[in-house]
Amino acid sequence: MKPLSLQRRRGFTRTELVVVIVVIAVLLSMFLPSTIKVKGKAQRIDCVNNLKEIGVANLIWAGDHGDAVPKSKLMPSGGLAALFAGTNAGTNCWAYYAVLQEFGESPKILLCPADERKAAAYFAKGGATNAAGTGVFKDNTTVSYFFSPDANDVFPQSIAFGDRNLGPGTVPHDDYGFSPANGQGNDVVINGPVCWSLKMHSAGNTAGAGNILLGDGSAQQITSASFNKFWLTNAMTASTNHHGIRLVFP
């Protein structure tokens, strides 16, 4: 007869297995929300840093072109004034960032880490492409930020750049607001209530939240309510567009 110690040990009973599953579920419910929240905060900080870098590049470009930003200079001088002089310029939003050569080889800075879009592999130089003709920064689908042709560094409170998931009304939606999924862009004038959609930085904030960069180069983390109450009003006062603020979305 074999010793009892050598007999095969039985597995979990159904009751024990249920208890283990319940304990794991409870632990996940306790720690998962905090983990998601921490990740969201980190992504928002990275996004703010991206906007600051864009602002710096914008100012550097202006310093090299008679204190005029790309939207204020004509094409022969390296600017895009003619491209954004009219309306419906949304498809060309990406072109504004393309002229900011201070980004060097880092188009990732144009993409918020909370965005569903993917960054381009590199900026094209002289129309160059890689062997497959892919990965080049050449359209809106690799950009996360709108810009305002009405922004003016003379007015520090004007809105220069911001998260693309801004939309009309006061109720956040599940899409990206004014920024269409097909990458065709959008060119809008806002003069009434807007709100950040539930994409990007609005997780856990049902009223919506996002980031903007002001004309003085400072980045702000704001809610939809504060955007409408303070920043939109101030920006409209500083805007050269008497009908509202013009924003070009990727």
Secondary structure, DSSP 8 states (H G I E B T S, - for coil): ---GGGS------HHHHHHHHHHHHHHHHHHHHHHHHHHHHHHHHHHHHHHHHHHHHHHHHHHTTTT--GGGS-GGGT--TTTTSSS--GGGHHHHHHT-GGGTT-GGGGS-TTSSS---SEE-STT---TTS-SEE-SGGG--EEE-TT--TTSTTSEEEEES-EEESSS--SS-TTS-TTS--EEEEE-S-EEE-SSTT-TT-TT-EEEEEETTS-EEEEEHHHIIIIIHHHHHHH-S-TTSEEEEE-
